Amino acid sequence: MSNLAAHGGTKTLDIPRPHYRWPDVDTSLEQAIIMQAHRSLSDRDASGIIGEYEAAFAAFAGAEHVVSFASGTAAIHAMARIAGLKPGDAIIAPAYTFLATASPFAFDGIEVIFADADEYGNVTADSIEAAMAPNVRAVIVTHMWGNPCNMTDIAATCRNHGLLLFEDCSHAHFASWNGQRVGTFGDMAAFSTNQKAITTGEGGILTTRLSAHRDLAILYAHYNKRAQTEIPRDSPIYPFAFTGMGLKHRITTLGAAIGVHQLQHAAGIEKRRRANLATFVDGLGGNPVLTPVVVPAQQGTHGLYVIGLRYHPQAATVTRDQFIDLVVAEGATEIDAPGSTRNLAHEPLFQRHDPYEPWTPRPAIHAPDLPGVKAFEDTFLKIPIWGYSADTDLVDGYLAALLKVTEAVAR
Ligand SMILES: Cc1ncc(COP(=O)(O)O)c(C=O)c1O
């Protein structure tokens, strides 16, 4: 191990931080933001940039109807309300996901039953079956870190049980399963556009096939002008158009302008990110210590959020966390084991019986044994996928750092 930077050797890369910025703020993005600032900083309807952004996102995602939100969290909460889920109902959600896949349901007092993960960190038809209970009305899946879930089997399971199916596509903007874009398999899908492959800074998208869902989404995100303009007058929910349902969750115009710019460049973003992913997949081919976590190409296409790697501790002389420290010492500081995306099953938010009594944790309702989640969490690590013009040195440098450390620690 003597040539490792941690042991006094030369660092593999010495590039000033930050190593990951997103989006790439070039002059064309600056122009788009400035032009929107002059055009309008607040739109009450979708006749301007918000409508343009939603149309562009619908084309990008292959979605029939798109409603934008202030966050992915708000879009997921709207899915719960549109579906009419209420206290007493349950939803099956991944135990391993970012908290906001499940927390909006808990906010409404809906019981969340957690399902186990496979080797990609994803729920499966089997793990959903194992979580089934009589009061389950819906399932939400997350395509973790960019890898699509097996939507063929999961959709069949939901059909068999008569359950609604929601997709959280926040990590999977560019993913497909079996040739079909994720977000089009279920009843509704949500996309966070926070620091994701397509970003609006902060923001979220809800997609659906049904115009009735779309109208309800408008009621939950917007009120007054937009709702009165777009909800048909003969709709049974039109009487709510003036007030909405009590909250406002609309995206900012500057966020929408960033989104339009991103979507205009989506092909280039995809090309660059896919090339970077391929560099790591090829470069780590046959590596005994690390395997890229990427679904086989004949099953699905990666969504290009981050590059996930599986660590094989039995093939190395150091633990996963020691390995990360060694790679960081090489100057590849953006490698990590995710902290805020983790097993949610024991969080007190999900143990409450009463959404109006939020400060009293109760004993666990569901404390399931989730060996798949544990195995995934214990061995997973990630690096950025980059995707901007000046990323070549970082991509090459990180790969070189991973190869140098794996060579040093391989048994
Ligand atoms: C899987 C997943 N779902 C939902 C969210 C919530 O999105 P937002 O931060 O836009 O509210 C995130 C955010 O990181 C996420 O990663």
The ligand as a Gaussian input file, in Angstrom:
#p B3LYP/6-31G(d) Opt

LIG

0 1
 C      -35.857000       9.533000      -4.506000
 C      -36.274000      10.930000      -4.136000
 N      -37.576000      11.197000      -3.959000
 C      -38.004000      12.422000      -3.625000
 C      -37.114000      13.458000      -3.421000
 C      -37.637000      14.759000      -2.968000
 O      -37.488000      15.755000      -3.908000
 P      -37.353000      17.280000      -3.536000
 O      -36.028000      17.453000      -2.847000
 O      -37.392000      17.956000      -4.854000
 O      -38.485000      17.629000      -2.669000
 C      -35.754000      13.240000      -3.608000
 C      -34.799000      14.333000      -3.413000
 O      -33.612000      14.180000      -3.378000
 C      -35.307000      11.941000      -3.955000
 O      -34.010000      11.664000      -4.118000

